[in-house]
Amino acid sequence: MNGILLILHLLGFGAAMSSSVGGFVILRLSRAAPADMTVLGKVPPVLIRVGQTGLGLLWLTGIIMVWTKFGGPENLPGLFWLKFICVLIVTVGVVMVSLTIKAIQSGDRAKVVRLPLYGAVNGAFLLLVVIFAVYAFN
């Protein structure tokens, strides 16, 4: 069962990372070709949903594995807790991106400028999640 959970956990991470990278690419393309924004503007809400789903899968499988694989949080290595803090920051980042996208869709175009910052922060902390996970569990 833990093998299946880890597979789902890694798929969730892939979805979260692809959403982060995809959002960055869409923003770069929209700046390079503003006329294409009509089409490109349809992609971020889909990417947000992919990222939210991936993050949800990460939380669900991660919480289950804490008990099924490690016997509870007290048995986790110290670097796990640094990874966990990064996951919390990414979760807040995903919420911020989601709220910003909703505001933009409601007509507040001025909030578009926040998306590159949120994307960069999320991407950096997703990278830290990988680094801390490798050292915590290797």
Secondary structure, 3 states (H helix, E strand, C coil): CHHHHHHHHHHHHHHHHHHHHHHHHHHHHHHHCHHHHHHHCCHHHHHHHHHHHHHHHHHHHHHHHHHHCCCCHHHCCHHHHHHHHHHHHHHHHHHHHHHHHHHHHCCCHHHHHHHHHHHHHHHHHHHHHHHHHHHHHC
